[in-house]
Amino acid sequence: MAEKKSPFFTYKGIPLVRKGNVIYFGNMYEEFVVMIEILGTEKKGEIDVANKVRLRKMATDITIPPNEAIVKKAEKQSLYEALDMACAWLRV
């Protein structure tokens, strides 16, 4: 049987959506998502690679005030490290 295709890109089976320098990682129907903000990049050959990334684990409940929705914060040196941490946060 064919695997069902997701309308979103995924990383380790978790949806991710990018708008500019912000990536939302997770499912908005779940309790939490992780917002990943790319703060800095450097050139690696012809490609811009993130070298400073901020993560925020946020509740998806729209009745919670935005300043209270953030339950965890971190900064990482690469997008890979950020996605790895975000996976751990969402699977706990």
HTML snippet that shows the backbone in 3Dmol.js (N, CA, C, O; Angstrom):
<script src="https://3Dmol.org/build/3Dmol-min.js"></script>
<div id="view" style="width:600px;height:400px;position:relative"></div>
<script>
const pdb = `
ATOM      1  N   MET A   1       0.846  -1.185   0.000  1.00  0.00           N
ATOM      2  CA  MET A   1       0.000   0.000   0.000  1.00  0.00           C
ATOM      3  C   MET A   1       0.889   1.244   0.000  1.00  0.00           C
ATOM      4  O   MET A   1       1.906   1.269   0.693  1.00  0.00           O
ATOM      5  N   ALA A   2       0.531   2.259  -0.751  1.00  0.00           N
ATOM      6  CA  ALA A   2       1.322   3.489  -0.872  1.00  0.00           C
ATOM      7  C   ALA A   2       1.235   4.307   0.410  1.00  0.00           C
ATOM      8  O   ALA A   2       0.200   4.355   1.074  1.00  0.00           O
ATOM      9  N   GLU A   3       2.366   4.953   0.741  1.00  0.00           N
ATOM     10  CA  GLU A   3       2.409   5.815   1.917  1.00  0.00           C
ATOM     11  C   GLU A   3       1.652   7.106   1.621  1.00  0.00           C
ATOM     12  O   GLU A   3       1.757   7.650   0.521  1.00  0.00           O
ATOM     13  N   LYS A   4       0.880   7.605   2.610  1.00  0.00           N
ATOM     14  CA  LYS A   4       0.117   8.832   2.432  1.00  0.00           C
ATOM     15  C   LYS A   4       1.070  10.027   2.396  1.00  0.00           C
ATOM     16  O   LYS A   4       1.917  10.166   3.279  1.00  0.00           O
ATOM     17  N   LYS A   5       0.944  10.881   1.398  1.00  0.00           N
ATOM     18  CA  LYS A   5       1.786  12.068   1.251  1.00  0.00           C
ATOM     19  C   LYS A   5       1.266  13.195   2.130  1.00  0.00           C
ATOM     20  O   LYS A   5       0.059  13.417   2.225  1.00  0.00           O
ATOM     21  N   SER A   6       2.190  13.905   2.773  1.00  0.00           N
ATOM     22  CA  SER A   6       1.849  15.067   3.578  1.00  0.00           C
ATOM     23  C   SER A   6       1.874  16.307   2.693  1.00  0.00           C
ATOM     24  O   SER A   6       2.716  16.401   1.800  1.00  0.00           O
ATOM     25  N   PRO A   7       0.965  17.267   2.920  1.00  0.00           N
ATOM     26  CA  PRO A   7       1.000  18.495   2.126  1.00  0.00           C
ATOM     27  C   PRO A   7       2.166  19.414   2.542  1.00  0.00           C
ATOM     28  O   PRO A   7       2.401  20.433   1.893  1.00  0.00           O
ATOM     29  N   PHE A   8       2.892  19.069   3.608  1.00  0.00           N
ATOM     30  CA  PHE A   8       3.999  19.862   4.116  1.00  0.00           C
ATOM     31  C   PHE A   8       5.305  19.087   4.009  1.00  0.00           C
ATOM     32  O   PHE A   8       5.311  17.858   3.949  1.00  0.00           O
ATOM     33  N   PHE A   9       6.417  19.833   3.987  1.00  0.00           N
ATOM     34  CA  PHE A   9       7.703  19.183   4.159  1.00  0.00           C
ATOM     35  C   PHE A   9       7.739  18.630   5.562  1.00  0.00           C
ATOM     36  O   PHE A   9       7.091  19.177   6.455  1.00  0.00           O
ATOM     37  N   THR A  10       8.476  17.562   5.780  1.00  0.00           N
ATOM     38  CA  THR A  10       8.591  16.999   7.124  1.00  0.00           C
ATOM     39  C   THR A  10      10.051  16.729   7.442  1.00  0.00           C
ATOM     40  O   THR A  10      10.881  16.573   6.546  1.00  0.00           O
ATOM     41  N   TYR A  11      10.347  16.678   8.723  1.00  0.00           N
ATOM     42  CA  TYR A  11      11.656  16.265   9.222  1.00  0.00           C
ATOM     43  C   TYR A  11      11.381  15.246  10.308  1.00  0.00           C
ATOM     44  O   TYR A  11      10.735  15.558  11.308  1.00  0.00           O
ATOM     45  N   LYS A  12      11.866  14.036  10.118  1.00  0.00           N
ATOM     46  CA  LYS A  12      11.601  12.920  11.030  1.00  0.00           C
ATOM     47  C   LYS A  12      10.107  12.725  11.249  1.00  0.00           C
ATOM     48  O   LYS A  12       9.660  12.402  12.349  1.00  0.00           O
ATOM     49  N   GLY A  13       9.339  12.930  10.168  1.00  0.00           N
ATOM     50  CA  GLY A  13       7.896  12.712  10.211  1.00  0.00           C
ATOM     51  C   GLY A  13       7.088  13.846  10.807  1.00  0.00           C
ATOM     52  O   GLY A  13       5.868  13.734  10.924  1.00  0.00           O
ATOM     53  N   ILE A  14       7.741  14.945  11.189  1.00  0.00           N
ATOM     54  CA  ILE A  14       7.051  16.083  11.799  1.00  0.00           C
ATOM     55  C   ILE A  14       6.995  17.212  10.771  1.00  0.00           C
ATOM     56  O   ILE A  14       8.013  17.540  10.162  1.00  0.00           O
ATOM     57  N   PRO A  15       5.800  17.819  10.567  1.00  0.00           N
ATOM     58  CA  PRO A  15       5.670  18.877   9.559  1.00  0.00           C
ATOM     59  C   PRO A  15       6.495  20.117   9.899  1.00  0.00           C
ATOM     60  O   PRO A  15       6.660  20.472  11.066  1.00  0.00           O
ATOM     61  N   LEU A  16       7.011  20.767   8.847  1.00  0.00           N
ATOM     62  CA  LEU A  16       7.655  22.056   9.034  1.00  0.00           C
ATOM     63  C   LEU A  16       7.254  22.995   7.913  1.00  0.00           C
ATOM     64  O   LEU A  16       7.160  22.605   6.749  1.00  0.00           O
ATOM     65  N   VAL A  17       7.019  24.246   8.294  1.00  0.00           N
ATOM     66  CA  VAL A  17       6.576  25.271   7.358  1.00  0.00           C
ATOM     67  C   VAL A  17       7.472  26.483   7.556  1.00  0.00           C
ATOM     68  O   VAL A  17       7.657  26.949   8.680  1.00  0.00           O
ATOM     69  N   ARG A  18       8.036  26.999   6.446  1.00  0.00           N
ATOM     70  CA  ARG A  18       8.935  28.137   6.526  1.00  0.00           C
ATOM     71  C   ARG A  18       8.296  29.367   5.912  1.00  0.00           C
ATOM     72  O   ARG A  18       7.657  29.299   4.862  1.00  0.00           O
ATOM     73  N   LYS A  19       8.480  30.492   6.585  1.00  0.00           N
ATOM     74  CA  LYS A  19       8.096  31.797   6.049  1.00  0.00           C
ATOM     75  C   LYS A  19       9.247  32.738   6.353  1.00  0.00           C
ATOM     76  O   LYS A  19       9.436  33.144   7.499  1.00  0.00           O
ATOM     77  N   GLY A  20      10.012  33.084   5.335  1.00  0.00           N
ATOM     78  CA  GLY A  20      11.178  33.939   5.541  1.00  0.00           C
ATOM     79  C   GLY A  20      12.214  33.230   6.401  1.00  0.00           C
ATOM     80  O   GLY A  20      12.641  32.122   6.076  1.00  0.00           O
ATOM     81  N   ASN A  21      12.617  33.863   7.495  1.00  0.00           N
ATOM     82  CA  ASN A  21      13.614  33.295   8.392  1.00  0.00           C
ATOM     83  C   ASN A  21      12.994  32.551   9.588  1.00  0.00           C
ATOM     84  O   ASN A  21      13.688  32.247  10.558  1.00  0.00           O
ATOM     85  N   VAL A  22      11.708  32.267   9.514  1.00  0.00           N
ATOM     86  CA  VAL A  22      11.025  31.570  10.606  1.00  0.00           C
ATOM     87  C   VAL A  22      10.490  30.231  10.096  1.00  0.00           C
ATOM     88  O   VAL A  22       9.873  30.153   9.033  1.00  0.00           O
ATOM     89  N   ILE A  23      10.740  29.187  10.878  1.00  0.00           N
ATOM     90  CA  ILE A  23      10.242  27.846  10.562  1.00  0.00           C
ATOM     91  C   ILE A  23       9.351  27.399  11.711  1.00  0.00           C
ATOM     92  O   ILE A  23       9.764  27.431  12.870  1.00  0.00           O
ATOM     93  N   TYR A  24       8.141  26.987  11.396  1.00  0.00           N
ATOM     94  CA  TYR A  24       7.255  26.395  12.399  1.00  0.00           C
ATOM     95  C   TYR A  24       7.365  24.885  12.249  1.00  0.00           C
ATOM     96  O   TYR A  24       7.152  24.336  11.168  1.00  0.00           O
ATOM     97  N   PHE A  25       7.701  24.226  13.348  1.00  0.00           N
ATOM     98  CA  PHE A  25       7.964  22.795  13.349  1.00  0.00           C
ATOM     99  C   PHE A  25       6.972  22.121  14.274  1.00  0.00           C
ATOM    100  O   PHE A  25       6.956  22.390  15.475  1.00  0.00           O
ATOM    101  N   GLY A  26       6.146  21.248  13.725  1.00  0.00           N
ATOM    102  CA  GLY A  26       5.135  20.562  14.519  1.00  0.00           C
ATOM    103  C   GLY A  26       3.780  20.663  13.856  1.00  0.00           C
ATOM    104  O   GLY A  26       3.633  21.245  12.781  1.00  0.00           O
ATOM    105  N   ASN A  27       2.807  20.090  14.508  1.00  0.00           N
ATOM    106  CA  ASN A  27       1.446  20.052  14.013  1.00  0.00           C
ATOM    107  C   ASN A  27       0.599  21.011  14.845  1.00  0.00           C
ATOM    108  O   ASN A  27       0.542  20.879  16.068  1.00  0.00           O
ATOM    109  N   MET A  28      -0.049  21.958  14.210  1.00  0.00           N
ATOM    110  CA  MET A  28      -0.849  22.958  14.934  1.00  0.00           C
ATOM    111  C   MET A  28      -2.043  22.342  15.671  1.00  0.00           C
ATOM    112  O   MET A  28      -2.662  23.005  16.504  1.00  0.00           O
ATOM    113  N   TYR A  29      -2.369  21.089  15.373  1.00  0.00           N
ATOM    114  CA  TYR A  29      -3.451  20.413  16.084  1.00  0.00           C
ATOM    115  C   TYR A  29      -2.956  19.717  17.345  1.00  0.00           C
ATOM    116  O   TYR A  29      -3.759  19.198  18.120  1.00  0.00           O
ATOM    117  N   GLU A  30      -1.649  19.699  17.556  1.00  0.00           N
ATOM    118  CA  GLU A  30      -1.057  19.129  18.770  1.00  0.00           C
ATOM    119  C   GLU A  30      -0.971  20.226  19.831  1.00  0.00           C
ATOM    120  O   GLU A  30      -1.275  21.387  19.559  1.00  0.00           O
ATOM    121  N   GLU A  31      -0.556  19.851  21.033  1.00  0.00           N
ATOM    122  CA  GLU A  31      -0.496  20.804  22.152  1.00  0.00           C
ATOM    123  C   GLU A  31       0.589  21.864  21.964  1.00  0.00           C
ATOM    124  O   GLU A  31       0.414  23.012  22.373  1.00  0.00           O
ATOM    125  N   PHE A  32       1.718  21.479  21.342  1.00  0.00           N
ATOM    126  CA  PHE A  32       2.837  22.408  21.182  1.00  0.00           C
ATOM    127  C   PHE A  32       3.416  22.355  19.772  1.00  0.00           C
ATOM    128  O   PHE A  32       3.295  21.343  19.082  1.00  0.00           O
ATOM    129  N   VAL A  33       4.046  23.451  19.350  1.00  0.00           N
ATOM    130  CA  VAL A  33       4.887  23.514  18.156  1.00  0.00           C
ATOM    131  C   VAL A  33       6.171  24.234  18.567  1.00  0.00           C
ATOM    132  O   VAL A  33       6.240  24.849  19.631  1.00  0.00           O
ATOM    133  N   VAL A  34       7.176  24.148  17.713  1.00  0.00           N
ATOM    134  CA  VAL A  34       8.419  24.871  17.972  1.00  0.00           C
ATOM    135  C   VAL A  34       8.614  25.884  16.854  1.00  0.00           C
ATOM    136  O   VAL A  34       8.574  25.544  15.671  1.00  0.00           O
ATOM    137  N   MET A  35       8.827  27.137  17.252  1.00  0.00           N
ATOM    138  CA  MET A  35       9.139  28.185  16.297  1.00  0.00           C
ATOM    139  C   MET A  35      10.660  28.303  16.256  1.00  0.00           C
ATOM    140  O   MET A  35      11.298  28.509  17.288  1.00  0.00           O
ATOM    141  N   ILE A  36      11.234  28.173  15.071  1.00  0.00           N
ATOM    142  CA  ILE A  36      12.681  28.254  14.883  1.00  0.00           C
ATOM    143  C   ILE A  36      12.962  29.505  14.066  1.00  0.00           C
ATOM    144  O   ILE A  36      12.495  29.632  12.934  1.00  0.00           O
ATOM    145  N   GLU A  37      13.727  30.429  14.642  1.00  0.00           N
ATOM    146  CA  GLU A  37      14.044  31.684  13.979  1.00  0.00           C
ATOM    147  C   GLU A  37      15.530  31.706  13.611  1.00  0.00           C
ATOM    148  O   GLU A  37      16.390  31.547  14.478  1.00  0.00           O
ATOM    149  N   ILE A  38      15.822  31.900  12.347  1.00  0.00           N
ATOM    150  CA  ILE A  38      17.213  31.976  11.889  1.00  0.00           C
ATOM    151  C   ILE A  38      17.691  33.409  12.111  1.00  0.00           C
ATOM    152  O   ILE A  38      17.195  34.345  11.484  1.00  0.00           O
ATOM    153  N   LEU A  39      18.662  33.565  13.012  1.00  0.00           N
ATOM    154  CA  LEU A  39      19.153  34.890  13.388  1.00  0.00           C
ATOM    155  C   LEU A  39      20.391  35.307  12.598  1.00  0.00           C
ATOM    156  O   LEU A  39      20.645  36.499  12.425  1.00  0.00           O
ATOM    157  N   GLY A  40      21.161  34.329  12.118  1.00  0.00           N
ATOM    158  CA  GLY A  40      22.375  34.654  11.381  1.00  0.00           C
ATOM    159  C   GLY A  40      22.731  33.548  10.411  1.00  0.00           C
ATOM    160  O   GLY A  40      22.399  32.381  10.620  1.00  0.00           O
ATOM    161  N   THR A  41      23.418  33.941   9.339  1.00  0.00           N
ATOM    162  CA  THR A  41      23.861  32.962   8.341  1.00  0.00           C
ATOM    163  C   THR A  41      25.300  33.270   7.943  1.00  0.00           C
ATOM    164  O   THR A  41      25.801  34.373   8.160  1.00  0.00           O
ATOM    165  N   GLU A  42      25.954  32.265   7.353  1.00  0.00           N
ATOM    166  CA  GLU A  42      27.287  32.439   6.779  1.00  0.00           C
ATOM    167  C   GLU A  42      27.332  31.696   5.457  1.00  0.00           C
ATOM    168  O   GLU A  42      26.592  30.735   5.246  1.00  0.00           O
ATOM    169  N   LYS A  43      28.200  32.146   4.574  1.00  0.00           N
ATOM    170  CA  LYS A  43      28.346  31.514   3.261  1.00  0.00           C
ATOM    171  C   LYS A  43      29.182  30.246   3.379  1.00  0.00           C
ATOM    172  O   LYS A  43      30.264  30.266   3.966  1.00  0.00           O
ATOM    173  N   LYS A  44      28.687  29.154   2.828  1.00  0.00           N
ATOM    174  CA  LYS A  44      29.428  27.897   2.661  1.00  0.00           C
ATOM    175  C   LYS A  44      29.389  27.620   1.171  1.00  0.00           C
ATOM    176  O   LYS A  44      28.420  27.065   0.655  1.00  0.00           O
ATOM    177  N   GLY A  45      30.452  28.012   0.487  1.00  0.00           N
ATOM    178  CA  GLY A  45      30.416  27.951  -0.965  1.00  0.00           C
ATOM    179  C   GLY A  45      29.448  29.002  -1.461  1.00  0.00           C
ATOM    180  O   GLY A  45      29.615  30.187  -1.172  1.00  0.00           O
ATOM    181  N   GLU A  46      28.439  28.582  -2.204  1.00  0.00           N
ATOM    182  CA  GLU A  46      27.432  29.514  -2.716  1.00  0.00           C
ATOM    183  C   GLU A  46      26.136  29.491  -1.910  1.00  0.00           C
ATOM    184  O   GLU A  46      25.161  30.144  -2.282  1.00  0.00           O
ATOM    185  N   ILE A  47      26.122  28.745  -0.812  1.00  0.00           N
ATOM    186  CA  ILE A  47      24.900  28.558  -0.034  1.00  0.00           C
ATOM    187  C   ILE A  47      24.997  29.305   1.301  1.00  0.00           C
ATOM    188  O   ILE A  47      26.032  29.265   1.966  1.00  0.00           O
ATOM    189  N   ASP A  48      23.905  29.993   1.693  1.00  0.00           N
ATOM    190  CA  ASP A  48      23.819  30.594   3.019  1.00  0.00           C
ATOM    191  C   ASP A  48      23.390  29.509   3.997  1.00  0.00           C
ATOM    192  O   ASP A  48      22.381  28.835   3.787  1.00  0.00           O
ATOM    193  N   VAL A  49      24.167  29.343   5.073  1.00  0.00           N
ATOM    194  CA  VAL A  49      23.902  28.317   6.081  1.00  0.00           C
ATOM    195  C   VAL A  49      23.686  29.004   7.427  1.00  0.00           C
ATOM    196  O   VAL A  49      24.460  29.881   7.812  1.00  0.00           O
ATOM    197  N   ALA A  50      22.634  28.604   8.140  1.00  0.00           N
ATOM    198  CA  ALA A  50      22.335  29.198   9.449  1.00  0.00           C
ATOM    199  C   ALA A  50      23.469  28.920  10.431  1.00  0.00           C
ATOM    200  O   ALA A  50      23.945  27.790  10.539  1.00  0.00           O
ATOM    201  N   ASN A  51      23.901  29.968  11.151  1.00  0.00           N
ATOM    202  CA  ASN A  51      24.923  29.790  12.181  1.00  0.00           C
ATOM    203  C   ASN A  51      24.476  30.308  13.539  1.00  0.00           C
ATOM    204  O   ASN A  51      25.218  30.216  14.516  1.00  0.00           O
ATOM    205  N   LYS A  52      23.269  30.852  13.604  1.00  0.00           N
ATOM    206  CA  LYS A  52      22.681  31.247  14.885  1.00  0.00           C
ATOM    207  C   LYS A  52      21.172  31.091  14.754  1.00  0.00           C
ATOM    208  O   LYS A  52      20.540  31.710  13.898  1.00  0.00           O
ATOM    209  N   VAL A  53      20.606  30.250  15.620  1.00  0.00           N
ATOM    210  CA  VAL A  53      19.193  29.889  15.519  1.00  0.00           C
ATOM    211  C   VAL A  53      18.557  29.949  16.907  1.00  0.00           C
ATOM    212  O   VAL A  53      19.131  29.452  17.876  1.00  0.00           O
ATOM    213  N   ARG A  54      17.384  30.552  17.005  1.00  0.00           N
ATOM    214  CA  ARG A  54      16.640  30.618  18.269  1.00  0.00           C
ATOM    215  C   ARG A  54      15.419  29.712  18.174  1.00  0.00           C
ATOM    216  O   ARG A  54      14.709  29.715  17.168  1.00  0.00           O
ATOM    217  N   LEU A  55      15.183  28.938  19.230  1.00  0.00           N
ATOM    218  CA  LEU A  55      14.021  28.043  19.299  1.00  0.00           C
ATOM    219  C   LEU A  55      13.090  28.508  20.406  1.00  0.00           C
ATOM    220  O   LEU A  55      13.532  28.990  21.449  1.00  0.00           O
ATOM    221  N   ARG A  56      11.794  28.354  20.162  1.00  0.00           N
ATOM    222  CA  ARG A  56      10.784  28.622  21.187  1.00  0.00           C
ATOM    223  C   ARG A  56       9.716  27.538  21.092  1.00  0.00           C
ATOM    224  O   ARG A  56       9.058  27.399  20.061  1.00  0.00           O
ATOM    225  N   LYS A  57       9.545  26.777  22.158  1.00  0.00           N
ATOM    226  CA  LYS A  57       8.446  25.810  22.222  1.00  0.00           C
ATOM    227  C   LYS A  57       7.222  26.576  22.694  1.00  0.00           C
ATOM    228  O   LYS A  57       7.241  27.216  23.745  1.00  0.00           O
ATOM    229  N   MET A  58       6.143  26.503  21.893  1.00  0.00           N
ATOM    230  CA  MET A  58       4.958  27.306  22.152  1.00  0.00           C
ATOM    231  C   MET A  58       3.693  26.454  22.196  1.00  0.00           C
ATOM    232  O   MET A  58       3.541  25.496  21.438  1.00  0.00           O
ATOM    233  N   ALA A  59       2.798  26.823  23.093  1.00  0.00           N
ATOM    234  CA  ALA A  59       1.484  26.188  23.144  1.00  0.00           C
ATOM    235  C   ALA A  59       0.676  26.658  21.932  1.00  0.00           C
ATOM    236  O   ALA A  59       0.793  27.808  21.508  1.00  0.00           O
ATOM    237  N   THR A  60      -0.131  25.773  21.389  1.00  0.00           N
ATOM    238  CA  THR A  60      -0.964  26.124  20.230  1.00  0.00           C
ATOM    239  C   THR A  60      -2.347  26.626  20.629  1.00  0.00           C
ATOM    240  O   THR A  60      -3.130  27.028  19.768  1.00  0.00           O
ATOM    241  N   ASP A  61      -2.655  26.606  21.914  1.00  0.00           N
ATOM    242  CA  ASP A  61      -3.949  27.064  22.426  1.00  0.00           C
ATOM    243  C   ASP A  61      -4.054  28.581  22.238  1.00  0.00           C
ATOM    244  O   ASP A  61      -3.321  29.332  22.883  1.00  0.00           O
ATOM    245  N   ILE A  62      -4.950  29.038  21.368  1.00  0.00           N
ATOM    246  CA  ILE A  62      -5.053  30.461  21.058  1.00  0.00           C
ATOM    247  C   ILE A  62      -5.655  31.290  22.196  1.00  0.00           C
ATOM    248  O   ILE A  62      -5.638  32.520  22.135  1.00  0.00           O
ATOM    249  N   THR A  63      -6.186  30.634  23.231  1.00  0.00           N
ATOM    250  CA  THR A  63      -6.740  31.378  24.361  1.00  0.00           C
ATOM    251  C   THR A  63      -5.646  31.788  25.351  1.00  0.00           C
ATOM    252  O   THR A  63      -5.894  32.597  26.245  1.00  0.00           O
ATOM    253  N   ILE A  64      -4.436  31.234  25.197  1.00  0.00           N
ATOM    254  CA  ILE A  64      -3.313  31.584  26.069  1.00  0.00           C
ATOM    255  C   ILE A  64      -2.651  32.840  25.513  1.00  0.00           C
ATOM    256  O   ILE A  64      -2.364  32.900  24.318  1.00  0.00           O
ATOM    257  N   PRO A  65      -2.400  33.857  26.363  1.00  0.00           N
ATOM    258  CA  PRO A  65      -1.715  35.061  25.882  1.00  0.00           C
ATOM    259  C   PRO A  65      -0.344  34.702  25.289  1.00  0.00           C
ATOM    260  O   PRO A  65       0.345  33.830  25.819  1.00  0.00           O
ATOM    261  N   PRO A  66       0.057  35.366  24.195  1.00  0.00           N
ATOM    262  CA  PRO A  66       1.309  35.023  23.518  1.00  0.00           C
ATOM    263  C   PRO A  66       2.535  34.980  24.432  1.00  0.00           C
ATOM    264  O   PRO A  66       3.392  34.112  24.262  1.00  0.00           O
ATOM    265  N   ASN A  67       2.635  35.892  25.389  1.00  0.00           N
ATOM    266  CA  ASN A  67       3.800  35.898  26.274  1.00  0.00           C
ATOM    267  C   ASN A  67       3.804  34.715  27.244  1.00  0.00           C
ATOM    268  O   ASN A  67       4.852  34.386  27.801  1.00  0.00           O
ATOM    269  N   GLU A  68       2.670  34.080  27.453  1.00  0.00           N
ATOM    270  CA  GLU A  68       2.584  32.907  28.328  1.00  0.00           C
ATOM    271  C   GLU A  68       2.620  31.596  27.539  1.00  0.00           C
ATOM    272  O   GLU A  68       2.792  30.525  28.120  1.00  0.00           O
ATOM    273  N   ALA A  69       2.460  31.680  26.230  1.00  0.00           N
ATOM    274  CA  ALA A  69       2.426  30.473  25.395  1.00  0.00           C
ATOM    275  C   ALA A  69       3.806  29.839  25.245  1.00  0.00           C
ATOM    276  O   ALA A  69       3.906  28.637  24.996  1.00  0.00           O
ATOM    277  N   ILE A  70       4.877  30.632  25.392  1.00  0.00           N
ATOM    278  CA  ILE A  70       6.240  30.115  25.249  1.00  0.00           C
ATOM    279  C   ILE A  70       6.640  29.408  26.535  1.00  0.00           C
ATOM    280  O   ILE A  70       6.659  30.010  27.609  1.00  0.00           O
ATOM    281  N   VAL A  71       6.963  28.110  26.415  1.00  0.00           N
ATOM    282  CA  VAL A  71       7.300  27.313  27.598  1.00  0.00           C
ATOM    283  C   VAL A  71       8.778  26.927  27.668  1.00  0.00           C
ATOM    284  O   VAL A  71       9.268  26.561  28.737  1.00  0.00           O
ATOM    285  N   LYS A  72       9.492  27.006  26.544  1.00  0.00           N
ATOM    286  CA  LYS A  72      10.929  26.706  26.514  1.00  0.00           C
ATOM    287  C   LYS A  72      11.595  27.584  25.467  1.00  0.00           C
ATOM    288  O   LYS A  72      10.992  27.936  24.453  1.00  0.00           O
ATOM    289  N   LYS A  73      12.872  27.938  25.736  1.00  0.00           N
ATOM    290  CA  LYS A  73      13.662  28.722  24.786  1.00  0.00           C
ATOM    291  C   LYS A  73      15.070  28.157  24.732  1.00  0.00           C
ATOM    292  O   LYS A  73      15.557  27.593  25.712  1.00  0.00           O
ATOM    293  N   ALA A  74      15.720  28.309  23.591  1.00  0.00           N
ATOM    294  CA  ALA A  74      17.124  27.897  23.450  1.00  0.00           C
ATOM    295  C   ALA A  74      17.705  28.570  22.221  1.00  0.00           C
ATOM    296  O   ALA A  74      16.971  29.055  21.360  1.00  0.00           O
ATOM    297  N   GLU A  75      19.037  28.597  22.145  1.00  0.00           N
ATOM    298  CA  GLU A  75      19.737  29.047  20.946  1.00  0.00           C
ATOM    299  C   GLU A  75      20.740  27.978  20.552  1.00  0.00           C
ATOM    300  O   GLU A  75      21.364  27.355  21.411  1.00  0.00           O
ATOM    301  N   LYS A  76      20.893  27.769  19.261  1.00  0.00           N
ATOM    302  CA  LYS A  76      21.819  26.763  18.728  1.00  0.00           C
ATOM    303  C   LYS A  76      22.657  27.388  17.621  1.00  0.00           C
ATOM    304  O   LYS A  76      22.344  28.467  17.118  1.00  0.00           O
ATOM    305  N   GLN A  77      23.742  26.681  17.247  1.00  0.00           N
ATOM    306  CA  GLN A  77      24.679  27.174  16.245  1.00  0.00           C
ATOM    307  C   GLN A  77      24.374  26.680  14.840  1.00  0.00           C
ATOM    308  O   GLN A  77      25.029  27.107  13.889  1.00  0.00           O
ATOM    309  N   SER A  78      23.397  25.791  14.684  1.00  0.00           N
ATOM    310  CA  SER A  78      23.055  25.309  13.343  1.00  0.00           C
ATOM    311  C   SER A  78      21.587  24.902  13.293  1.00  0.00           C
ATOM    312  O   SER A  78      20.963  24.629  14.318  1.00  0.00           O
ATOM    313  N   LEU A  79      21.060  24.868  12.088  1.00  0.00           N
ATOM    314  CA  LEU A  79      19.668  24.452  11.901  1.00  0.00           C
ATOM    315  C   LEU A  79      19.496  22.981  12.266  1.00  0.00           C
ATOM    316  O   LEU A  79      18.466  22.591  12.817  1.00  0.00           O
ATOM    317  N   TYR A  80      20.508  22.160  11.959  1.00  0.00           N
ATOM    318  CA  TYR A  80      20.436  20.741  12.308  1.00  0.00           C
ATOM    319  C   TYR A  80      20.311  20.570  13.824  1.00  0.00           C
ATOM    320  O   TYR A  80      19.463  19.809  14.290  1.00  0.00           O
ATOM    321  N   GLU A  81      21.146  21.270  14.597  1.00  0.00           N
ATOM    322  CA  GLU A  81      21.068  21.184  16.063  1.00  0.00           C
ATOM    323  C   GLU A  81      19.702  21.651  16.552  1.00  0.00           C
ATOM    324  O   GLU A  81      19.130  21.062  17.469  1.00  0.00           O
ATOM    325  N   ALA A  82      19.183  22.710  15.938  1.00  0.00           N
ATOM    326  CA  ALA A  82      17.877  23.243  16.338  1.00  0.00           C
ATOM    327  C   ALA A  82      16.763  22.240  16.063  1.00  0.00           C
ATOM    328  O   ALA A  82      15.905  22.018  16.918  1.00  0.00           O
ATOM    329  N   LEU A  83      16.768  21.630  14.874  1.00  0.00           N
ATOM    330  CA  LEU A  83      15.740  20.641  14.547  1.00  0.00           C
ATOM    331  C   LEU A  83      15.837  19.412  15.445  1.00  0.00           C
ATOM    332  O   LEU A  83      14.820  18.835  15.829  1.00  0.00           O
ATOM    333  N   ASP A  84      17.061  19.015  15.777  1.00  0.00           N
ATOM    334  CA  ASP A  84      17.256  17.874  16.665  1.00  0.00           C
ATOM    335  C   ASP A  84      16.667  18.157  18.051  1.00  0.00           C
ATOM    336  O   ASP A  84      15.994  17.304  18.628  1.00  0.00           O
ATOM    337  N   MET A  85      16.921  19.353  18.579  1.00  0.00           N
ATOM    338  CA  MET A  85      16.367  19.741  19.882  1.00  0.00           C
ATOM    339  C   MET A  85      14.844  19.860  19.795  1.00  0.00           C
ATOM    340  O   MET A  85      14.136  19.414  20.698  1.00  0.00           O
ATOM    341  N   ALA A  86      14.342  20.455  18.724  1.00  0.00           N
ATOM    342  CA  ALA A  86      12.902  20.603  18.560  1.00  0.00           C
ATOM    343  C   ALA A  86      12.205  19.251  18.538  1.00  0.00           C
ATOM    344  O   ALA A  86      11.127  19.097  19.112  1.00  0.00           O
ATOM    345  N   CYS A  87      12.817  18.269  17.877  1.00  0.00           N
ATOM    346  CA  CYS A  87      12.262  16.894  17.866  1.00  0.00           C
ATOM    347  C   CYS A  87      12.144  16.364  19.282  1.00  0.00           C
ATOM    348  O   CYS A  87      11.112  15.813  19.666  1.00  0.00           O
ATOM    349  N   ALA A  88      13.201  16.533  20.052  1.00  0.00           N
ATOM    350  CA  ALA A  88      13.201  16.047  21.440  1.00  0.00           C
ATOM    351  C   ALA A  88      12.110  16.751  22.254  1.00  0.00           C
ATOM    352  O   ALA A  88      11.408  16.106  23.033  1.00  0.00           O
ATOM    353  N   TRP A  89      11.966  18.052  22.081  1.00  0.00           N
ATOM    354  CA  TRP A  89      10.951  18.807  22.818  1.00  0.00           C
ATOM    355  C   TRP A  89       9.541  18.324  22.468  1.00  0.00           C
ATOM    356  O   TRP A  89       8.690  18.217  23.351  1.00  0.00           O
ATOM    357  N   LEU A  90       9.294  18.039  21.219  1.00  0.00           N
ATOM    358  CA  LEU A  90       7.936  17.656  20.805  1.00  0.00           C
ATOM    359  C   LEU A  90       7.600  16.209  21.122  1.00  0.00           C
ATOM    360  O   LEU A  90       6.426  15.854  21.224  1.00  0.00           O
ATOM    361  N   ARG A  91       8.605  15.378  21.277  1.00  0.00           N
ATOM    362  CA  ARG A  91       8.345  13.950  21.563  1.00  0.00           C
ATOM    363  C   ARG A  91       8.263  13.644  23.041  1.00  0.00           C
ATOM    364  O   ARG A  91       7.929  12.520  23.416  1.00  0.00           O
ATOM    365  N   VAL A  92       8.557  14.606  23.886  1.00  0.00           N
ATOM    366  CA  VAL A  92       8.517  14.388  25.345  1.00  0.00           C
ATOM    367  C   VAL A  92       7.095  14.555  25.833  1.00  0.00           C
ATOM    368  O   VAL A  92       6.831  14.416  27.027  1.00  0.00           O
TER     369      VAL A  92
END
`;
const viewer = $3Dmol.createViewer("view");
viewer.addModel(pdb, "pdb");
viewer.setStyle({}, {cartoon: {color: "spectrum"}});
viewer.zoomTo();
viewer.render();
</script>
